[in-house]
Amino acid sequence: MATSDECCSVQLIDGDGSFNDTGIESFIKEVKLHECGLSYAVVSIMGPQSSGKSTLLNNLFYTNFREMDAFKGRSQTTKGIWMAKCAGIEPCTIVMDLEGTDGRERGEDDTAFEKQSALFALAVSDIVLINMWCHDIGREQAANKPLLKTVFQVMMRLFSPRKTTLMFVIRDKTRTPLENLEPVLREDIQKIWDSVPKPQAHKETPLSEFFNVEVVALSSYEEKEEQFKEQVANLRQRFNHSIAPGGLAGDRRGVVPASGFSFSAQQIWKVIKENKDLDLPAHKVMVATVRCEEIANEKFTGFTANENWCLLEEAVQSGPVAGFGKKLNSILCTSLSEYDAEATYFDEGVRSAKRKQLEEKLLQLVQPAYLSMLGHLRSGSLEKFKEAFEEALNGGEGFSLAARNCTESYMALFDERCTDANVELANWDCSKVRDKLCRDIDTHVASVCAAKLLELTSSYEAKLNEALAGPVEALLDGANNETWPSIKKLLQRETVSAVSGLSSALSGFEMDAKDKEKMLTNLQDYARGVVEAKAREEAGRVLIRMKDRFSTLFSHDSDSMPRVWTGKEDIRAITKTARSASLKLLSVMAAIRLDDDVDNIENTLTSALVDTKSNAAVTDKSITTFDPLASSTWEQVPPAKTLITPVQCKSLWRQFRAETEYSVTQAISAQEASRRNNNWMPPPWAIVALVVLGFNEFMTLLRNPLYLGVLFVGYLTVKALWVQLNISGEFQHGVLPGLLSISTKFLPTVMNLLTKLAEQGQSPATNNPQTNVGAAAFKSFQNGSSSSSTSSTASSGVTASGNDIDYSSPPKED
C-alpha cells in the first residue's frame, strides 16, 4: 500500500467557487502531469454529504482527503472541489473529491453549486463515481434521484459531451445479491434519463451514447471493514490502465492533453460560473489554441536563446559558415520536434496552424542570417571571380573565353555553396541573389572590357602619336613639293600597321562587327587627327619657320658656311631665293593635303606676293583689280582643311618682309663697307698728277738726303699711328663715326708712342749715336708694325664677327 507521501492534494475550487489557478499549476508541476500527454485519467466522485466519499477515495486510491469524524457528528467535511494524485495507479490518474450534495450548510444555494460542480466533473472527468446507499435502490424518493437528475440535466448543456463512465458505488450492501440490485438500479437510471428534457437532436439518443454505466457494491466500512478493504482492493485493480482499450474509460473521447489540463479546467469553470452552456468542442479548440500558442512561444523563446543558434548567427555575421544549411535546419527541426512532442495531443487543426505560425516565425527570425550567408557567398564568389579573371587575362587567355570560363566556373561554385547553405524547411529562393551576382559579374566584365579596350586604344594611339608627330613636324619643317605626299604615305603606312595590330588584339574580345569596325575607324580618324593637329600646331609657328628658313638661306652659302659679304654677292638674287623658299613653306602650311585634291595656293601666293611685275600691276590698278588674297577661303580647299587663310597669309608675308628687311639692309651695308675698305688707294689719274706736280720736291729730296731721314721717321710715325688707331677699320662704319672714334683714341695712342721712345732713349748709348737712333727707330717701327699687324688681324676678326652677328642674323621677332 502506498504511503501518503506518494500522493499530494490541492483544493481546486474553494467553497465560494473561486478557482485556485496557482495551486493547480503547482500541483501539475509536482505530479509532472504535463509530461503525460494523453496518457492520464481523471476520476471524480459525487454523492450525498457524509456518504463516505472521501473515505472511499482514500482507501481506493491511497489519497489523503480529509474524512468525517463520526464521533463529532455528521457535518460537511469537503468544501468545494479537491484534487489529488492517485498513488500506484498507471497511467497517471487524478481524482477529484466533490463537495457532497444535499448539505444543510449551503441551504437553498445547494442546487446551484451542485449543478455547477456536477457539470464541471462531467466536463473534465473520464470516470465519475456516484456514491449511493444500498437502501435507496428502488425507492421513488431516494436520495440519489435528485443527484442523477442533476447529472443528466447538466449533460444536456454540453453541446458535444464526452463519453463518461458512470460507476455507481452501492455502499453498505445488504444480503441482496448484486445481480438483483443492478437491474433495478439500471431501470431507475433509464427512467430518470427518459424523464430529463433533452434537445431536439438528442430526443431519441440512448443513454449508452453518452455514458458507460458500471455498478459495484461495497460492504459497510464501519461494520465489515476488512471485507470493505478487500472489495476496494479488487475495485482498485480495475483502475489500472483504465484508459486502455477495454478499460473503464477505454472508449473515452475529446481528451484534453495533460499540458492543457490546467488551462482547460480553469476556462471550463469560468464558463460554468457565468451560467453559460459549455461547448466542449469549441472549448477543446480554445484550449488547444491557447496551449499550442504557449508551447510555440516557449519554443520560439528557447530557440532565440539556443546556444548553437547564437553561435551560428554570430559566425555568419563575419563570414560564410560551412554546412550552414544543415546546421540551421537541424536546430529548427529540433525546436519544431519539441513543439510536436508537446502539442501532439491537441486538436490537429489548431496544432498544425500554430506549428505553421511557429515555423514562419522561426524562419523569419533566421532569414537575415541566411541572407547574410548568401551575401558572403555572393561577395566571395565575385572576388574570386575577379582574381581568376585577372589571372586568366594575365596568362594570355582571350578576353571573351576567359570571361565565359570564369563566369561558368564561379556561378557553378556559387550554386553549389547555395545548395549547402539552403535550409530545407524554408525552401527559400536564392535566384535574386544569384541574379545579383550575375549582374555584378557582367558589370565587372564590362568595366574590365572597357578598361582593356581603352588601354588597347590608348596604346595604339600613343604609338601612332609617336610614329606620326615627329616625322610630320620634320617634313613640314622642310616643306617642299613632296611634303604632303610624304606625310600621306607615312599616315597610310602607320595607320595600316596600327589598325592591323588593333584588329588582331580585338579578336579575343569577340566583339560585334559594327563595334569593332567603329573602333578601327576611330583609330584611323585619330591618326588623321594627329597629323592635322600637328599641321595646325606648325601652322601657328609658320612665321618663325619662314624667318628661320630665310635666315638659313640668306646668311649661309650652298655649303652651309656663314656668308661673308665681300661685294661680289648678288644680294637681290639671294634675297629672292630665300624669300621664295619661305613663301614655299607658307604655301605648304596653308592647307591640309591628305587627299588627292589639287589646289593653286602656291601659284596664288607667288603671283600675289613675289612676282614684282604683278605687284606693280596690282599697284597701278588697285582700284579696279581684284586682290586674290582678299578672302577667308582658298579655292578648291574646304574650310575644314584650311590652316592659314589667304588674308592671314598676306598679313604674315607683310610681317615677314618687315622683319627680314633689316637683314637685307645690313647685308647691303656690309657689302658697301667691304668695297670701300678694298678701294682706299687714290685713283691712277691722281697718282700721275701727284708725280708730275711733285717732281721738284722729289728732286729736292734727292739733293738733300737729310730730308729723306726726316721723311722716313715721319713715315714710321704716321704708319705707327695708322696701325694703332686702325683708321681703315674705323672708317668702314662711315666718315663721321670714324672721325669721332679716332678723336677719342688719338691722344692716348700718341702718349703710348712717346712713352716707348722715352724707354728706348734711357737704354745705354753706343759709339755710333746715329746708328743707335736709327736702330731704335727701326726697332720701334718693327714693334709698331708687329703690333699693328696683330691689331689689324684682331680688328679684322672682330669686324667679320660683327658683320656676321649684326647683319647676317637679323633679330627674330614673335
Number of C-alpha atoms within 10 A of each C-alpha: 9 12 11 12 10 13 18 17 20 17 20 25 23 15 15 9 17 14 20 14 15 10 16 22 15 12 21 17 13 13 18 13 24 19 16 16 20 19 18 22 26 20 25 26 27 26 26 20 20 23 18 18 28 25 18 23 24 19 16 20 24 24 26 20 22 13 17 19 11 9 6 7 9 12 14 17 16 22 16 21 23 20 23 26 27 29 22 17 19 15 18 20 24 21 22 27 26 26 29 26 25 20 17 12 10 14 9 10 12 15 17 13 18 22 19 18 26 26 25 22 26 24 25 25 25 28 29 24 21 21 23 25 20 19 14 15 20 13 13 10 10 14 18 20 18 16 23 18 17 19 22 24 20 19 20 18 18 17 14 15 20 23 22 25 24 22 19 23 22 25 22 19 19 14 7 9 10 16 9 9 18 18 12 15 19 16 12 18 18 14 11 17 18 16 12 16 12 17 11 8 7 12 11 10 13 12 15 11 12 18 18 17 17 15 18 16 23 23 22 17 16 9 10 12 12 13 14 22 18 13 16 20 15 12 15 16 12 12 22 17 21 21 23 14 11 10 14 23 24 15 16 22 12 17 21 24 27 24 25 25 21 22 20 23 20 19 16 21 24 15 16 18 16 9 11 10 13 23 16 20 16 12 16 21 18 17 26 27 20 17 25 28 21 15 21 27 16 14 22 21 12 12 20 15 11 15 11 14 17 12 10 16 20 12 15 20 15 11 14 18 18 13 14 24 21 15 17 23 19 15 15 24 15 14 22 21 15 15 23 18 12 22 28 17 19 27 22 13 12 21 23 16 15 24 21 14 14 22 20 14 15 20 19 12 14 18 15 14 20 24 16 17 27 22 18 18 24 23 14 16 22 21 13 14 22 20 13 19 23 17 13 18 16 10 10 10 15 18 22 17 15 22 26 13 13 21 22 13 14 21 19 13 14 20 15 12 21 23 15 15 24 23 22 15 15 17 8 13 10 16 11 9 16 19 11 14 21 16 12 15 22 14 12 17 21 13 12 16 16 12 12 15 17 12 12 16 18 13 14 21 19 13 14 23 18 12 17 21 17 13 15 24 17 11 15 23 19 17 20 14 12 12 19 21 14 16 20 19 12 17 22 16 11 19 24 13 14 22 18 13 13 20 15 10 14 19 13 15 17 12 12 9 9 9 10 17 13 12 18 20 13 15 21 21 13 18 26 19 14 21 26 20 14 19 21 20 13 19 21 14 13 22 23 16 20 24 22 16 20 26 22 17 21 25 25 16 13 8 7 10 10 16 18 21 25 14 18 10 14 10 17 11 11 17 20 14 15 21 25 16 19 25 23 22 25 24 23 25 26 24 25 19 20 18 9 8 8 10 14 12 21 16 12 17 21 16 15 18 19 16 11 12 11 14 15 11 11 16 11 11 11 12 8 8 11 10 10 15 20 13 12 13 16 22 14 11 17 11 14 8 15 18 21 25 18 23 16 16 23 18 12 17 21 12 14 20 13 11 18 22 14 17 22 22 15 19 28 19 18 26 20 17 19 17 16 16 14 12 9 9 10 8 9 9 9 10 11 11 10 11 13 9 10 11 11 11 11 11 10 12 15 12 11 10 11 11 13 14 13 11 13 14 16 12 13 19 17 12 16 24 18 14 20 23 23 20 15 16 17 19 18 19 14 12 11 11 13 17 13 11 16 17 12 11 13 14 10 11 16 15 11 13 17 11 12 11 14 11 10 16 13 8 10 7 10 10 7 9 10 10 11 17 15 14 12 16 18 15 13 19 19 14 13 22 18 14 15 22 14 14 17 19 12 12 16 14 12 12 17 15 14 13 20 20 12 17 22 26 23 21 14 12 11 6
